Amino acid sequence: TALVWKSPLSGLVARLGKAHLHAQVKDPWMRRQLTPEFTPGCKRMLVSSDYYPALQRDNCKLIDWPIATLSPA
């Protein structure tokens, strides 16, 4: 069943998601960038155990501005 917006269940999911993010991502700036501004259930949720670790790898950079072009490294 779908989550209902502004329901106790969506609030619980939001708190669990934020707790998981806090446990996985130590950098406060990156946590702020990765914290969604929408209610759980209004967009597709990603259930993954390797997404946050992948974003923190040395060869990865979180871009928080619009990407204009891509070019080979």
C-alpha positions in Angstrom: 0.0 0.0 0.0 1.1 3.6 -0.6 2.1 5.9 2.1 -0.4 8.6 2.9 1.1 12.1 3.0 1.2 13.7 6.5 0.3 10.4 8.1 2.0 8.9 11.3 3.5 6.3 9.0 5.1 8.9 6.7 6.5 10.7 9.8 8.0 7.4 11.1 9.5 6.7 7.7 11.0 10.2 7.6 12.5 9.8 11.1 14.0 6.4 10.2 15.4 7.7 7.0 17.1 10.7 8.7 18.5 8.4 11.4 19.9 6.1 8.7 21.4 9.1 6.9 23.0 10.4 10.1 24.5 7.0 10.8 25.9 6.5 7.3 27.0 10.1 6.4 29.3 11.8 8.9 29.8 15.0 7.0 27.1 17.6 8.0 27.2 19.4 4.7 26.7 16.2 2.7 23.9 15.2 5.0 22.1 18.5 4.5 22.5 18.1 0.7 21.1 14.5 0.8 18.2 15.2 3.2 15.0 15.3 1.1 12.6 18.3 1.4 9.6 16.2 0.4 7.3 13.9 2.3 8.2 10.2 2.1 6.0 8.4 -0.4 5.6 11.4 -2.8 8.6 10.3 -4.8 10.1 6.8 -5.4 12.3 5.7 -2.4 15.7 4.2 -3.0 16.3 1.2 -0.8 20.1 0.6 -1.0 22.9 -0.3 1.4 25.7 1.1 -0.9 24.3 4.5 -2.1 25.6 6.6 0.8 29.0 4.8 1.0 29.5 5.2 -2.8 28.9 9.0 -2.5 31.6 9.2 0.1 34.3 7.5 -1.9 37.5 9.5 -2.7 36.8 9.3 -6.5 33.2 10.7 -6.1 32.1 14.3 -5.6 28.5 15.4 -4.7 27.5 18.1 -7.1 24.8 20.4 -5.7 24.5 22.9 -8.6 23.1 22.4 -12.2 25.4 20.5 -14.5 25.8 22.4 -17.8 28.1 20.0 -19.7 29.9 16.7 -19.3 33.3 16.0 -20.7 35.9 13.2 -20.5 38.2 13.3 -17.5 
